[in-house]
Amino acid sequence: MDLTAWAEAQRAVLGSLLLAPERCAGEVFQTAAPSFFGDSAMRHVFEAMRTIWSAGKPLDPVTVLAEAGDDYRDLLAAAMKATPTAENVKGWLEICRDSAQLSAMQAEAMAVINARNAREAGEAYERMGRALSLTEDVEDLSVTELISAYLDRMSDKTPPDYLSWGIPQLDDVLNVSPGQFGVIAADSSVGKTALSLQFAWHMAATGRRVGFFSLETPMENLQDRLMAERQVAGIPVPVTKRKELSEADFRRAGEAGVRSDGVPLRIIRKADSLERIRAVTLRRRLQVVFIDYVQLIDAPGRERWDIVTNISMGLHRMAQQLGVTVIGLSQITPAAKGTKSAPTKDDLRESRQLKQDADFILILSPSRDAEDPEGKIVRVLDIAKNKDGPCKSLKLIFEPQFMSFEYLPPGMGEIRAEGKMIRNRKPTKAKAEEAPGELRELDDGEEDLPF
């Protein structure tokens, strides 16, 4: 890093602000941050100038000295003398930004080298990732420029880069892009971890780099659940729990190992803070992040609502800054005794900030519909918030032994019930004479309709 060039660029930015504030102050204060100024004296003067500009006061040597202090008179004189024109302010800002970023990353790299333990190294690595945010520029477009950009985007025939959930009926209404933050919520033991693992595997199978951060479930249980998934190996959980795998089960497990070699899904444990989650996301270059579940993340705050608020804001900020999709699993507040209403986004546990920050919210709950297929476990997946589309409800059949969910089309409960009645079965001669085409119940052992 050329320290001389950085010092000259800092001085030139300050000189430009004094020579032509009406021409370059907006550009500088929109783009630059105090961290762009490695020299503490010049950083102090920059902050004084920004204070003056924000207050709507004229920016000149007199007002700056009044705000910063008379000790900086020589610095201002040197800055104006070294800056003949403000025409190159953009170039000087780029030098300041790049130098500041490099300096910050080098400092954190040294912190990694000198760390006393893995936790200190991980925290330094996460801070190094935050230094990348210095490269982010504020976008500032006129309406004409915005419309032009829109037309250019519509003329590009590249398909939109939305996540695929593996359930077409969900894909049709929930269009999630990189950089968004969402929540999957449910009460305990309803199946939110199983559903999220199913989503995670499918997304990884389509080529996304996916990380599933588990803060609660033991690794062995995650292994059992993932191997039960039909799209992975389809080995029932009870069979795994009893260690009663057949030869066919072992073969399926081996085949799943071969197939999964190219599936970029990582199961991550013990990343229990925002800093660690962010550090792993950067290190593994993850594109989609699941966190099971958000209320277990370690974050600052005195009260639980304050802690969860900081967690929510941190995850939302991480999604935007890193350009990844972050999906946090959340507990919900149990309904009062005797209450039969389905949970809503207002029931997210311990903080309403989750509801505010999330771009989308999915709530999984048991179905209470009497028309559901007999003997099946049915869940309702409510799209309770969807910034880019409609909110609706889907019914899913849950097979706990396979930890799998399947879409249940509307009316299938009635169709399955009617499947126990045979229409137009060829009757005996006597039956035909009595009631041709009459519906009757199936006798034991007779074959049901193929639904």
N, C-alpha and C positions, 0 to 999 in steps of 0.2 A: 504494500500500500504506500502510495506517495503522500507522505504527511505534509510536504510543502504545498502540493497542489490542493490538498484539502483545506489547509489554512488560508490559502489565497482565495479559494472558492467561497469560504465562509465570509471573509472580509468583503468580497465582491457582492455577495447577496445583501449584506448590510448597507454597503455603499449605494447599491441600486435603489434600495428602499428610501434612502435619503435624497438621491438625485431625482428620481421620477416615481414618487409614491402613487400618483394617480394612474400610472401606466402599469406598474408591476406589483403593487401591494396585494391586490386580489389574488393574483397567481401565486405569489410567495406564501401568503398565509393559508391558502387552500391546500398547497402542496407540502410545505415544510412543517416539520415538527421540531421541538427543542432538541431532540436527540440528533438532529442533523448537524448540530454545532458541537464538535468535540472540545473546543476551547471554551472553558467555563465563563470567561469574561464576555466572549461574543455570544454565548448562549443567553447570558443575563440581559444583554442589550437587545437580542432578538425578542425575548419574552416581554421586555418593556415596550418595544415597538408594537408587538401584537396587542398588548393591553390598550395602548393609545388608539390603535386602528379600530379595535372592537368597540371602544367607547365613542367612536365617531369624531374624534379630535384630529386636527391637522398633524401630519407626521413630518417633523422637521428637527434639526439639531437641538433647538431650544426645548421642545416638548420632550424629546428623548432624554436629554440630560436631566430635566426636571423629574422624569419618571425613574430613570436608571441611577442617577447620582452623578455629581460633578467629577468623580474619579475616572469616568469613562470618556472624558473630553478628548484625550489624545487618541483613543481607539477610534472614535467617530471621525476625527480629522484624518487619520491614516486610511480609514475605509473609503472616505470620499476622494482622497488623493489617489488611491490605487484603482479607482473605478472610473474610467473616463466616460463610460456609457452604460446604460441599463439594458441594452439590446440583447446581451448574452445571458440574461438572468436564468433562462430555462436550462442552459448548459451548466451553469454554476450550481443550480439546484440538483441536477443529476449527479454531479461530482460529490456534492455534500451527502446526498441520499446513499449512493453506492458506498462511499467511504465509511459512513456511519454504520451501515449494515455490515460491511466486512469487519469493521472494528468490533462490533458487538458479537459477531459470530466467532471471531478469533478469541475474544475474551472468554466466551463460554466453552470453546474448545479446550482452552487451558484449564478451565474449571473442571472439565471432564477428566483431563489427564491427572490433575492434582486432587481429585475427589478421594475422600477417605473411605467411602463405601458406595455400594451400587445405588442407594437412594439419592445421594448427593449427585452422582453422575447422571442419573435419570432426570433430576430436576434441572441440571445444567443443560442437558440435551433438549428438554422441553423449552427452556428459555431461548435456546438457539433457534428453535422453530418459530418462536414468537418474533424473533428479529426479522424473519422473512416478511412480516406484515409491513415493514417499512417500504416495501416495493409497491404497495397498493396505492393507486392514485384515485382520487375522487373523480367520478364521472360527471361531466357538466355539459349537457346538450340543450340546444334550442329545440323547440317543437318541430321545426323543419328538419333538423338533423335527426331527431328521434324517428320521424316518419320515414325518412330516407333509409335509416338503419333497419326499420321494420320491413320495408319493401325488399331490401337486400336479403334479409333473413328468410322471407317468404319465397324468394326466388331460388334459394338454395334448396335443392331436392334431398339433402341429407335428412334421414328420418330423425325425429326428436329423440333425445337421449333420456327417455324416461325409464324408471325402474320397472322391471317385470316381477310381479308377485307370485307367479305360478298359478294364480286363479284368474282366468280370463275375465270373469265378471267384475273382479276388483280392478284389474288393469284398465278396464273400460272407463272407470270413473275417477281413479286415483292416479293422477299424473305427477310423479315426484321426480324432481330434477336434482342434480348435484348442488350442494350448498343449503339444502333444506333440513329442518329439524322436525321430527315427528315423535309421537307417543303411541305406544300400544299399552292399553290399561286393562286390568281385570282384577277380580278378587282372587284370593289364594286358591290354588288347586283347580282353577277353571281351564287352564291350558295355555296361558300366554307365552310361557317359555317354549313349549312344544310348537306352537304356531310360529313363533319368531325363528326357531331353528329351521323349520320348514321353509320359511321365507329366505333365510340366510343361505341355506344350501342351494335353493333354486337360483338366487341371484348370483352366487358364485359359479354355479354350473353354466350360467350364461356368459361368464367371463369377467364379472366384477370381482375386484379384490375386496373381500368381506372379512371383517373382524367381529367375532362374537365375544364380548367382554362379560364374563360370568363373575359376579361378586358374591354369589350365594351358593349355587348348586355345585356340589363336589364334582371333580373331574370324572370319577367313575360313573356317576349318574348321567353326566353329559354324554359319555361314551355309549351308555345303554340306550339313551333316548335317540341319539343320532343313528345308531345301528338299527333301531326299530323302524325308522322312517322307510316307507316303501320305496322312495326314490334313492335310498342309499343301499340298504341290505334287506330290509323287511324281516328282521329277526324279532319276534315278539318279546316285549319286555319281560313277561313272566318266565319265558324260556331262558333268557339271559340271567335273570335273578337266581334261577335254580341251577345254572350252569348245565343245562340239559340240551346243548346244541347237538343237532343231528349232523350226519355227514353233509347233508344238503345245506344246513345252516353254515357250517364251516366253509363250504365251497362258496356260498353267497358272500360271506364275510371277506374271503380272499379276493373274490371278483370285485367287491366294493373297494378294497384297498387299491387294486390296480386302476379302477375307474377314477378314484378320487385323486390320483397322482397329479392330474392336471386341473383340479378344482381348487381355486385360490381362496379357500375358507380357512381361517385361523381361529382356534378357540383359545381365548386369553384369560388367564386367572390372575388374581392378586394385583391387578392394576386398579387400586381402590381410590384414586384421586383424579381430579381433572387434569393435573399436570402429567400423571403417568399415562392416562388414556390418550392425551394429546401426543405425548412422546412416542408411544407405540404406533399410533396412527401415522405419524410422520415417518417413523423408521420403516414400517411395513408398506408405506405408500397406499394405505387403505382407501377405498372409494366409498364403502358403506360400512357403518359402525352400528352394531347393536349393543346395548348396555342393559344387563339384567341384574339389578334394576336400579333406577336413578336414585331412589331414597337411600341406598347404601353407599353412595359416593361420599368420600370425605371432602368437606368444604368448610370454609370459615362461616362463623355465625354463632349467635348465642342461643336463639330459640330454633326449634325445628323448622318453622315456616321460613325463617331467615336463611337457614342452611340450604333448604330445598330451593328457595328463590335464587340463591347464588349458583347452585348446581344448574338450574334451568337456564339462567342467563349465560353461564359459561359454556354449556353445550350448544346453545343457539349461536353464540359468538364463534365457537370452534367450527361449526358447520359452515358458516359464512366465510371465515378467514381462510380455512383450508380447502374449501370447495368440495367437501364430502357430505354425504347424506348421513345424518346422525338420527338413530331411532332408539329412543329410551323407553324401556319397559317401566311401568309404574303400577304401584298398588292403588287401589281405590278405597275410599272410606266406606266401611260396611254400612248397609242400610239399617235403619232402626228396626227393631223387632216388629213384625206384623206388616212391614212395608213390602209391597210386591212390585213396585215400579222398577224399571230397568235403570242401571246406573247411567249417568250423563257425564259430560266433561267437567261439570262443577264438582264431581265427586273425586277428582284426582287428589290423592292423599297429600296433606301437609302444606300445599302451596297452590294458589291460583295462578302463580306466575307460569307454571307449565302450560296452562290453558292459553295464556297470552302469547307465550313465545312460540308454541308449536305451529308449524304450517299445516299439519294434519294430525288428527287424533283418531285412533281406532280403539273401540271398546268391545271386549269380548265378554259375553255373559251367557248363562244358561237360558235356553229357550223355555218359555212357559206356554207354548202353543199346544192345545189339545189335539191339533190335526197332525202333529209330527209323527213320523213313522214309528210304529210300535217296536220297542226293544232297541231303539237307536239313541245314542247320546247326541243331542242337537245343541249347537251353540249359535248365538246370534252375534254377528260381527257388525257393529254399528260404525259407520264413518261419521263420527260426531263433529268433526271439523275438517274442512277441505277448502283451502284458500283458492285452489285453481279448478274447482269442479263442484258437483252436487254432493249433498250428504244423503246417504241411503243405508239400508240394512240388507245384509246377506245372511242366509242361513247356511251353516256348515255342519256336516256330520263328523263327529270326532270319534276316532278309533284309538282309545288309550293304549291298547296293547301294541299298536304300531306308531303311536305318537303322531298321527296323521290326521289332517283335515281335508275334507272334500266338499265341494259346493253342492248344496241341496237345492235344486230348482223349485220355484214356487209350485205348490200343488202336488208335489211328489208324495206327501203324506197321504193325501186322499187317493192318489193313484195306487200306492202300495197297499192301502187298505182294500181297495177294490180288487187288487190282484188276488185276494183270497177267494174271490167269486169268479167262476168260469162262465164266460158268455159264449154261446154257440158251440159248447162241447157237444159232440155227436151223441145224442141220447139213445137209450135202449128203445125198443119198439114200444114198450109199455110207457116209458117216460115221455116219448114223443107224442103219444096219444093224449097223455095227461096235460102236458104244458110244454109245447115246443119252444126251445130257446130260453127256458126259464133259468134264472140264476140260482146256483146252489153253492153251499160251502164245500170246500175241498175236504175229502176224506183223508185220514192219516196216511201218509206215504205217497199221496198223489203229488205231482209236480206243480209248483207254483208258476205264475207268469214270470218271464225273464226280466225282472226289473232289478 
